[in-house]
């Protein structure tokens, strides 16, 4: 596939002057920089200013700071541009501008604060406020917190991405404290006001290579090419890109439907635990339904199951079924790892199910059981197993994990391949008789060889303790 693009060197200031808005397309991964990366970014900006022992000091000319390459997509002369590659850096730059503006405002430098904040938000020719960075996935937190100097009515973070945005802002705000900055040798004997201006100007003068493609349709492919071998890039991001590529500019509004489902998946996962990530859920979902693969092979497995299997005319429908399935099972996932009797309308006959899931999730310390429970709950809905059979399966898994892993100190890596094969076979079952045979063969019989000797269990069990203090032994003893 051939790409037509323009490339030129520019600065952050010129880039923000050239485009009124940078849009983060739906296929982009969420903002996810951790403290190591964004603190390093700020330190690099400051360190590039030189020091008092060098001819050029912070109060004079600074050394050039190169941010890297950014790939944008949009028509020539367009006021708004899509960010194909460079989203993480543009987000961090926006947060840093916002934090500097806040510090300037709080210290009585209102005009300087306003002048700096225009790189975050400014009026257009019609007097309407426009944010420079637009991201649907972080709405409304980005607008009300990062892109505002008044946090009185700011939205609370509701996703992992929004928490990352808040953490980055708060850490930048602390790092820009007068005492913290003036303790740095490079800022010795400088006024606080001048220090903040210097950091801002150094950021504005930082150079980048801007690559722009006019064909928005190619943006998805460019993203995949740039990131397919990118270090640390989650497979889920490439999968997301592949799915949304086919819905771009869809006449039936499927892009919006797919986008809504993707957001629902993320919302479902955080209903009871804000720390559950999409990538963690996705792999357990995938190996429960498709095939057991490593994290590194998830994207290849996805391509084999969809891109290589279905012709382009059918792929939209297949992807929509895929998203619907993920939406349903993301709701089930949270009920598996954080079970409540309320999930079963408070019916007491389901209490043993909740108790087994609680033990597996909170006491026994493995996660591989989830792939089997996914399948068992689906079978229960399809009436291929009874409630009694579900209880028996969960009780067996719970007891086996307790005996083999916690008492026998066996390695948990025996579970993943076995449980994945069991889950996939169960999902393929079409009758109660077939389901019973699969459970007998791939659950009960398959784990027989791993049963520990009673003497090993007795030795470990008799060493358990129970005390007033809260410890894992208490839970295992119970």
Secondary structure, 3 states (H helix, E strand, C coil): CCCCEEEEEEEHHHHHHHCCEEEECCCCCCCCCCHHHHHHHHHHHHHCCCCCCCCCCCCCCCCCCEEEEEEEECCCCCCEEEEEECHHHHHHHHHHHHHHHHHHHHCCCHHHHHHHHCCCEEECCCCCEEECEEEHHHCCHHHHHHCCCCCCCCCCCCCHHHHHHHHHHHHHHHHCCHHHHHCCHHHCCCCHHHHHHHHHHHHHHCEEEEEEECCHHHHHHHHHHHHCCCCCCCHHHHHHHHHHHHHCCCCCCHHHHHHHHHHHHHHHHCCCCCCCCHHHHHHHHHHHHCCCCCHHHHHHHHHHHHHCCCCHHHHHHHHHHHHHHHHHHHHHHHHHHCCCHHHHCCCHHHHHHHHHHHHHHHCCCCCCHHHHHHHHHHHHHCCCCCHHHHHHHHHHHHHHHHHHHHHCCCCCHHHHHHHHHHHHHHHHCCCHHHHHHHHHHHHHHCCHHHCCCHHHHHHHHCCCCCCCCCCHHHHHHC
